[in-house]
Amino acid sequence: MSKPKHAWMVRAGNDNELAPYVEKVNAVAIGWGKMGDLSGLKTREQFKRKYQETYPDHSKWRVNVNAGQVYRFACDIREGDYALTYIKDSREVLIGLVNSPYIYRLDVFDEISQDYPHIRQVTWLKRVSRDDFSAAARNSMGSALTLFNLDDHLAEIHQAATAEIVKPIPEEEDESPPFFQDVSDKANELIADLVSHLDPYDFQDLVAAILRAMGYRAVSSPPGRDRGIDIVAHPDALGFERPRIKVQVKHRKNSTSGPEMRSFLGALRAGDNGLFVSTGGFTNDAKTEAGQAHEPVTILDRDGFIKLMLEHYEAMEPEFQSKVPLRKVWLPTE
């Protein structure tokens, strides 16, 4: 058997609910059934428009990602390509060959056919234990996408599909970071993207929300002249207790300069604590000024702010969690 040119992982439903069916009906399928029959669409842009018409409330990110997956399923997968799907209960990967063009059918998967009408017929070749694949291949197979390409591991998949006994692929020295660190770093960058797209006043309100989550009574100044102070926070409702925290917020790409820091320090009075949040960071001059201030001053750049937000995220009001929507997950660290 000659080696196919491409390999694709097609998830067996959102919760692996197609796993009992795929081998029996010799098919893989994807959802987004409300889009209807897609056989008349040819270009990625046509798929994107159809998706937007069908799911008008979905974000631009979801439109791009999901429409792209539907397009790849209907147009990029070719007859003769490898198709893989994961059987979660047995921790096995089904490997087969695609033997049909895109098909729209509502009678393949019994009672859940309406949810998964986009079909590619498959000739299944073998079930292979997930553990028989290399760590690199297993990591790639762990993508959360419904459909994704596995060409980087095509040789390994071909060997698994054609050999009577699967020989473990020798593990090479891994030059990539550990999985946990890789996911954590990517998540932090995505969180930073969400923060960077906030309106400056929304970001200011988010800073105040974090202070409230920490137990302070924090009030954000309305848009307009603030005389260098954007937020005032107190431990008590009336503002009599100390420390009183005065906050300046700069949500921009440019670094906060020494003169800007001096202006902020000039607004602090005896007994005040200062907090300067600058997503663009601080110049060395600004850091020096903060370090020499007569009153205690804390400075937070973008990464420092995100770290503080994550520490207190669960205590924030839902209104402000929705501005940076996050979900806690558990990841293996080894």
N, C-alpha and C positions, 0 to 999 in steps of 0.2 A: 504494500500500500504506500503510495507516494505521500509525502507530507503536505497537508493543506497549507494554504498561504496565510490564513488568519485563524484566530481562536477568540471566542466570545464567551463571557460568563453571562448567563441570563438567570436572574434570581427566580426562585420558585414561589413567587408571590411575596407580598409585604411581610407576612409572618410564616413563610414557608408552607402556606396552605395548599400550594399546587404540588407539593412533593409526592403525595400519594397517587397523583394522576399522571405526571409527565412521562413516566416510563411506560405505563399502560397504553396511553394514547399516542405515544411517539411524537411528542410536540413540546415546544417551549412557548411561553406566552408572556405578554406584558399587559399592564392595565391601561388606565386612561380611556376606558371604554366609551365614555360620553363623547369622545371625538368622532365616533362612528367609523365607517369604512374609509381607510386612508389610501386605497390603491390608486386613486386619481391624483394624488399629490406626488410631486417629483423633487422639488427643491427644499432645502432647509428653511428658507424664508416662508414657503407655503405652509410647512408644518408649524412654524412659529406662529403665523397668523391664525391658523386653525386652532392651535392651543389657546391663544389669547381670546378668541371668540368663545371657546368652550369654557374656559376658566378665567373670566375677566377679573376676579378678585385676587388672583395669584400675583405675587411679587415679580419684579423683573428678573430676579435671580432664579426663581422657580420656573418661570417661563423659559428662560434660556437653557437651563439644565434639563428639565423634563421634555421639552420639545426636541432637544438634541438627542435624547435617548430614544424617543419614538422614531425620529428620523433614521437613526442608525439601525434600529431594529428592522424597519421597513425597507431601507435603501442600501445600507452599507454591508449588512450581512449577505453573503453570497452562498449559493448552493455549492456544497463541497467544503465549506468552512467548518471548523470544529465549533460545536456548541457544548457548553458545560453548564451544569446546574447543581446546586448543593442540596443534599438531603441531610437536614440538620439532625434528625433523630439518630441516624447511624453514623453521622460524621463522614459521609462518603460523597465523592464528586462523581456525578454521571457525566460521561464523555460520549459524544455522538457526532454525527456528520449531518449538517443541514441538507435536506433533500427537496426543499420546495421554495418558491418565492413567497413573499408576504401574502398571508391569507387573513380575511376577516370572517370569523365564524362565531356563532353564539350558541353552539351545541357541543362543545368539546369537553368542557370540565364540569358537566352536570349542573348542580345548583349554583355554582359560582362562575358559570360561563359568561354571564353578563358583565362581570367585572374584568374578565381577561379574554377579550375577543380577538386580540391581535396575535396571530399564530405563525409560527414557522415549524413545519414538520421536520422531524429528526429521526435518523437511524441510529439508535443507541448502540454503542460498541462495548462499553465496560463501565463498571463501578470501581472506583479507586478510593482507598482510604485517604482522607485529607492528610494524614500523618506521613504518607508516602511521598508527598511533595516537599521540595526544599522550603526553608524558612522564607526565602524571598518570594517564592510563588504563593505560599500561604498568606503572606502579608498582602500581596496584590489581590488575592481572592477575597480578602476581607473588606473590600470597598463597600460603602453603603449604597452605591448606585444600583439601580435595577439592572442595568446593562452596561458592561464595560469591556474593553479590549484587553486581551491577555497575550498579545503577540510577543512581548518580551520573554515569555516563558513557553513559546511555541514548541521548541525542541523537547522540552521536558514533558509537555502535554502529549506530544506525538509518541514519545517513548512509553509513557504510561498507557496510552490507548492501544499500542500495538504489541508491546512485550508481554509474554505470558507471565513473567515474574518481574515486578517493578523493582529495579535496582535503585537504591537511594542515590540521588544526585549529590556528588561530593560538595560539602559546604565550603565555599570560598571565604576568605577573610572578609567580613562585612565592613565596608567602608562607610555605610550609612549609619546615622545615629540610631540608638535604641528606639523601638516602636513607641514607647510611652513618651520619650523626649520629642520624637518627630511629631506625634499628634499634638502634644502640648504646645510646641512651637508654632505649628500651623494654626491651632485654635487661638493662640494669643494674637497672631497676625490678623485673623478674621475679626476678633474682638476689637482690635485697634482700628480696623476698617470701619466697623459699625460706629465706633466713637468718633472717628474723623469726619463722618458724614453728618453728624449732628449739627444743627444750627447753633451758633455761639450762645444764644440765650437758653436753648434747650440743654446745652452742656452745662451752663452755669446752674440751672435748676437741678441737674443730675448731681452736681457736686454738693448742693445743699441737701439733696435727698440722702446722699451717703452720710453726711454729718448727722442727719436725723436718725439714720439706721444705727449710728454709733452711740445714740442716746442724747444728742444735743437738740436744743430747740434752734433750728436754723431758718433764717428768713432771707430769701433771695431778692435783691433789688430789682424793680421793674426796669425795662429798657429806658435808656436816657442817661443823663449825667449822674454818676455815682460817687464822684469825688474820690476815686481810687479804691473804693470798697464795694465789692459785688455781693457779699454775703456776710451777715453777722450771726454768730452762733453763741448760745449760752447753755450752761447746764440746767437752768431753771426757766420757767415760763416767763418770769418778769424781768430777767436779765440782771439780777442782783448778784448772783454767785459768780465766782471766778473758777476757771479762766474764761474770759470773754475772747472769742476768736473772731478776728477780722480776716476776710478772705478776698483775694484778688484772683480773677480767673482770666486767662488768655488762651483762647481756643483758636489756634492758627499754626501755620508752618514756621513762621519766623521765631527765633529764640528771643526770650526776654532779655533786655539789655541792662547794664548797670544803672543808667539814669531811670529806667522804669522801676527797677527795684528800689532805688533811693526814694522815688516818689511814693511808692507804697509804704516804705518804712516811715516816711514823714507823716503818714495818716494814722500811725499807731500811737496810742497814749500809754501812760504808765499803767501796768496791769493787763494790757492787751497781749494776746498771743497772735502771731501772724501766720497765715497759710497762703502761699502763692502757688497756684496750679497753672502750669504752662505746658500745653501739649507740644509746643515747638521746642521745649527745653530751655536752658539758661546759658548765657555766655559766662565765661570764667569771671568776668567783672561782676556780673549779677550774683554769682555764687559767693564771691568774696564779700560783697556788700551784705548778703544775708547772714554770712558767718560772723560778721562783725557788728551785727545789729544789737542795740541796747536791750530790746525785748526779744523773747524767744520767737524764732521764725523757722517754719518748716517749708521746704520747697518740694514740689512734686512735678516731675516731668510726665510724659505720656505713660511710660511703663510703670512708674511709681503710682500714678493715679489708678491704672487698671488693676494693679496688685491690691490696692486699698479697696477698690470697688468689689473685686472678687471675694475679699475677706468678709464683706458685709452685705453681699448681694441679696442673700436670702431674707435679710431683715428690711430691705427697701420696700417702699410702697409699690404695689403692682403697677401703678401708672408709670413709674420710672423704670421698673424692670422691663416694661414693654418697649421702652426706647432702645434698650440693648438686650434683646431677648436671648437668654441663655438657658441651658439645661445641664444639670449635673450628671456625669456618667462615671463609671468605674472602669479603669484600664489596668491591664497587667503591667507591672513595672519591670519585669524581666522577660 
